[in-house]
Every structure is written in C-alpha cells, then in structure tokens.
Amino acid sequence: MPLTADRKKALRTLGHNLKPVVTVAGKGLTEGVLEELNRALEDHELIKVKLAVTDRELRHRVIGELCEKSGAELVQEIGKIALIYRAAEKPDARLSNLLR
C-alpha cells in the first residue's frame, strides 16, 4: 500500500536528523549492499541511503531498483541521499527510528 502524503510528511520529519546507514558506491547494488540494506530496514524501518553515483538518471534508476528489490518505499530524494521506509515484521523499540 503506497504511503499517503501526510504519512510521507511525518516520515520526512523523522528522517531529517538521520545519518546515512547504507552507501551504494561504484559497484552498484551488490549482494552485500542488498543484505545490509535489508538488515538496516528490518532494524530501523526508516533509513537514509547515500548513493555515490554522479549521473542523475542512473541514480534514479538505482533508487528505483533498490526500493523494488528490498520492498521499500521512497519517501524523499535530495541530491545523493534517499530516505526509504519499510515496515518491520517485528519492530524493536530500541532500534526502530519510528518507535523512539
């Protein structure tokens, strides 16, 4: 179910002070990057991803592929930083960026 505009606004507010926890570099979406992305989403639910990709069109495609493969939704994209969200199956209040 897609995020509503109000929900995206609330998530952007929560994500404002977050630091990127996953970086996609020159090798793109490797298996290791996808594993770390899934672990981070399961732990934190709302994360920032830094993309070290200079071409804007390629960056958009990588973000789309990243969201598709992880089952996450793009909340916001500013420059080389993407804020993405995926609800955890069993949220941990100590780790979740939404429950703190």
Residue, then its C-alpha position, 0 to 999 in steps of 0.5 A: m500500500p503506497l504511503t499517503a502524503d501526510r504519512k510521507k510528511a511525518l516520515r520526512t520529519l523523522g528522517h531529517n536528523l538521520k545519518p546515512v546507514v547504507t552507501v551504494a558506491g561504484k559497484g552498484l547494488t551488490e549482494g552485500v549492499l542488498e543484505e545490509l540494506n535489508r538488515a538496516l530496514e528490518d532494524h530501523e524501518l526508516i533509513k537514509v541511503k547515500l548513493a555515490v553515483t554522479d549521473r542523475e538518471l542512473r541514480h534514479r534508476v538505482i533508487g528505483e531498483l533498490c526500493e523494488k528489490s528490498g520492498a521499500e518505499l521512497v519517501q524523499e530524494i535530495g541530491k545523493i541521499a534517499l530516505i526509504y521506509r519499510a515496515a518491520e515484521k517485528p519492530d524493536a523499540r530500541l532500534s526502530n527510528l519510528l518507535r523512539 
